[in-house]
């Protein structure tokens, strides 16, 4: 730990039971941070917590639906009490609904934006006081290349685009206080979500991944660990001059 970081601190990763969130939680733990592993069901966090503890680090499973204000506040308070003040937040919790504009119900729209966008806002608002008290903090928000537009997933794309606006604004508001805010926009990452997309399209998962890799300049699909490496950098003291940016982890140019 560098002299520029607070001595007692922890990290919170939302949506950390599996996939990208689990990889980020494990990586932050490797970097010496106690990690609050947050997901909608505490039991689902067990594998991530066990992996972190098996490596000799500290972790805490916390149940919270990030769309609910009280649940988020309680989760942050629990992490602060048991692991130390959270000065690193990785907003990763997210859901997707596959539907075009005319087929998207109001209920589906509201739920996706509640988890993906409102959840990130609530988590940032609940953790910011700890960061401001410390005079140091890192907020990393996991968005998606879908923020640039994604036909057939209008609610998801809209929520992810909103996350960019949130990240930019937090960078401007909190930057003067030693707190940075950045977003990561992954491209094709092999997760349960991409496997579900393959099944929805009637494709074998392996074939779906092969087709995706062929369209990516580095000729491979991404893994959760690719996003975790980027998140670990943005959460580090060394990234103190990186603020208000969207880092595309996509194997090639985006946009």
C-alpha positions in Angstrom: 0.0 0.0 0.0 1.4 3.4 -0.9 1.5 6.4 1.5 -1.3 8.0 -0.6 -3.9 5.4 0.3 -5.7 5.1 3.7 -4.3 2.4 6.0 -7.6 0.8 6.8 -9.9 0.3 3.9 -12.0 -2.2 2.0 -13.6 -2.8 -1.4 -17.2 -3.5 -2.4 -18.0 -5.4 -5.6 -21.6 -5.7 -6.6 -22.9 -8.6 -8.7 -19.8 -10.5 -7.4 -21.3 -14.0 -7.1 -20.1 -15.1 -10.5 -18.6 -13.9 -13.8 -17.0 -10.5 -14.1 -17.9 -9.5 -10.6 -16.3 -12.6 -9.0 -13.1 -12.2 -11.1 -12.9 -8.6 -9.9 -13.4 -9.5 -6.3 -10.7 -12.1 -6.4 -8.3 -9.8 -8.1 -8.8 -6.9 -5.6 -8.3 -9.4 -2.8 -5.0 -10.4 -4.4 -4.0 -6.8 -4.3 -4.5 -6.8 -0.5 -8.1 -5.4 -0.1 -10.7 -7.0 2.1 -13.7 -7.4 -0.2 -17.4 -7.2 0.4 -18.9 -9.6 -2.1 -22.4 -8.3 -2.8 -25.1 -10.1 -4.7 -28.9 -10.5 -4.6 -28.6 -13.8 -2.7 -25.9 -14.3 0.0 -25.7 -18.0 -0.6 -24.6 -17.4 -4.2 -21.6 -15.4 -2.9 -20.2 -18.5 -1.2 -17.9 -19.7 -4.0 -16.3 -16.2 -4.5 -15.8 -15.7 -0.7 -14.3 -19.2 -0.3 -11.9 -18.7 -3.1 -10.7 -15.4 -1.6 -10.3 -16.8 1.9 -8.5 -19.9 0.5 -5.9 -17.5 -1.0 -5.4 -16.0 2.5 -7.4 -12.8 2.1 -10.5 -11.5 3.8 -14.0 -11.5 2.2 -17.6 -11.1 3.4 -20.7 -12.3 1.6 -23.4 -9.7 1.7 -27.0 -10.1 0.3 -28.5 -7.0 -1.3 -30.7 -6.2 -4.2 -28.9 -3.1 -5.4 -32.2 -1.6 -6.7 -33.4 -1.2 -3.2 -32.1 1.9 -1.3 -32.3 0.4 2.2 -30.6 -2.8 1.2 -27.7 -1.0 -0.3 -27.3 1.3 2.7 -27.3 -1.8 5.0 -24.8 -3.6 2.8 -22.3 -0.7 2.8 -22.7 -0.3 6.6 -22.1 -4.0 7.2 -18.9 -4.0 5.1 -17.7 -0.8 6.8 -18.2 -2.4 10.2 -16.7 -5.8 9.5 -14.0 -5.1 6.9 -13.2 -1.4 7.2 -14.4 1.8 5.4 -15.1 1.0 1.7 -12.9 3.3 -0.3 -13.1 1.2 -3.5 -16.4 0.5 -5.2 -16.9 -1.6 -8.3 -20.4 -1.3 -9.6 -20.8 -4.5 -11.6 -24.4 -5.7 -10.8 -26.5 -5.8 -13.9 -29.2 -7.7 -15.7 -30.3 -7.7 -19.3 -33.6 -8.3 -21.1 -33.6 -9.2 -24.8 -36.4 -7.2 -26.5 -36.8 -4.5 -29.1 -38.4 -1.2 -28.4 -42.0 -2.3 -29.3 -41.6 -5.6 -27.4 -40.1 -4.1 -24.2 -42.7 -3.9 -21.4 -42.7 -1.0 -19.0 -42.0 -3.5 -16.2 -38.9 -4.9 -18.0 -37.6 -1.4 -18.7 -38.0 -0.3 -15.1 -36.3 -3.4 -13.7 -33.3 -3.2 -15.9 -32.7 0.4 -15.2 -33.4 -0.1 -11.5 -30.6 -2.8 -11.2 -28.1 -1.5 -13.8 -28.4 2.3 -13.4 -30.2 3.1 -10.1 -28.2 0.4 -8.3 -24.9 2.0 -9.3 -26.1 5.4 -8.2 -27.3 4.0 -4.8 -24.0 2.2 -4.2 -21.9 5.2 -5.2 -24.0 7.5 -2.9 -23.7 5.1 0.0 -20.0 4.6 -0.3 -19.0 8.2 -1.1 -19.0 9.5 2.5 -16.4 6.9 3.5 -14.2 8.0 0.6 -14.7 11.7 1.3 -13.8 11.0 5.0 -10.6 9.3 3.9 -9.8 11.9 1.2 -9.2 9.0 -1.2 -11.4 6.7 -3.2 -12.0 4.8 -6.4 -15.3 4.2 -8.1 -15.2 1.8 -11.1 -18.4 1.2 -12.9 -18.8 -1.7 -15.3 -20.7 -0.6 -18.4 -20.7 -2.3 -21.8 -20.0 -1.6 -25.4 -23.8 -1.8 -25.7 -23.9 1.7 -24.4 -23.1 2.7 -28.0 -26.3 1.0 -29.2 -27.6 -2.6 -29.1 -30.6 -3.5 -31.3 -32.8 -5.9 -29.5 -31.7 -4.8 -26.0 -33.0 -1.3 -25.7 -33.4 -1.2 -21.9 -29.9 -2.7 -21.4 -28.2 -0.3 -23.8 -30.0 2.7 -22.3 -28.9 1.8 -18.8 -25.3 1.2 -19.8 -25.2 4.6 -21.6 -26.6 6.2 -18.4 -23.7 4.6 -16.5 -21.3 6.6 -18.6 -23.0 9.8 -17.6 -22.9 8.8 -14.0 -19.2 8.0 -14.2 -18.4 11.3 -15.8 -20.4 13.3 -13.3 -19.0 11.6 -10.3 -15.5 12.3 -11.7 -16.2 16.0 -11.8 -17.9 16.1 -8.4 -15.6 13.9 -6.4 -12.3 14.4 -8.1 -11.4 17.5 -6.1 -11.7 15.3 -3.0 -9.3 12.6 -4.0 -11.9 10.3 -5.4 -11.8 9.1 -9.0 -14.6 7.7 -11.1 -14.2 5.7 -14.2 -16.1 3.1 -16.3 -15.1 -0.1 -18.0 -17.0 -1.0 -21.1 -16.4 -4.7 -21.9 -17.0 -6.2 -25.3 -17.7 -9.9 -25.7 -16.8 -11.5 -22.4 -17.6 -15.2 -21.9 -20.2 -15.2 -19.1 -23.5 -16.8 -18.3 -25.1 -13.8 -20.0 -23.4 -14.4 -23.3 -24.2 -18.1 -23.1 -27.8 -17.1 -22.6 -27.6 -14.9 -25.7 -26.3 -17.9 -27.7 -29.2 -20.1 -26.7 -31.6 -17.3 -27.5 -30.2 -17.1 -31.0 -30.4 -20.9 -31.3 -26.6 -21.3 -31.4 -24.3 -23.7 -29.7 -22.3 -21.7 -27.1 -18.9 -22.7 -28.6 -20.0 -21.7 -32.1 -21.4 -18.4 -30.8 -18.0 -17.7 -29.2 -16.1 -18.8 -32.3 -18.1 -16.4 -34.4 -17.6 -13.6 -32.0 -13.8 -14.2 -31.8 -13.6 -14.0 -35.6 -15.0 -10.4 -35.5 -12.6 -9.2 -32.8 -9.2 -7.8 -33.9 -7.2 -9.9 -31.3 -9.1 -12.9 -32.6 -10.3 -14.1 -29.2 -13.2 -13.5 -26.9 -12.7 -11.8 -23.6 -12.6 -13.5 -20.2 -13.8 -12.1 -16.8 -10.2 -11.8 -15.8 -9.5 -9.3 -18.6 -12.0 -7.0 -17.0 -10.7 -7.7 -13.6 -7.2 -6.6 -14.6 -8.5 -3.3 -15.8 -10.6 -2.8 -12.7 -7.6 -3.5 -10.5 -5.6 -0.8 -12.2 -8.4 1.8 -12.0 -8.8 1.0 -8.3 -5.1 1.4 -7.6 -3.2 4.4 -6.2 -1.2 4.4 -9.5 -4.4 5.4 -11.4 -4.9 8.6 -9.5 -4.6 10.8 -12.6 -7.1 8.7 -14.6 -10.5 10.2 -13.9 -13.8 10.4 -15.9 -12.8 7.9 -18.5 -14.5 4.9 -20.2 -12.0 2.1 -20.9 -13.2 -0.3 -23.6 -12.0 -3.8 -22.8 -13.1 -5.2 -26.1 -10.1 -6.5 -28.1 -10.3 -3.7 -30.6 -11.6 -0.1 -31.2 -15.2 0.7 -30.4 -17.3 3.5 -31.6 
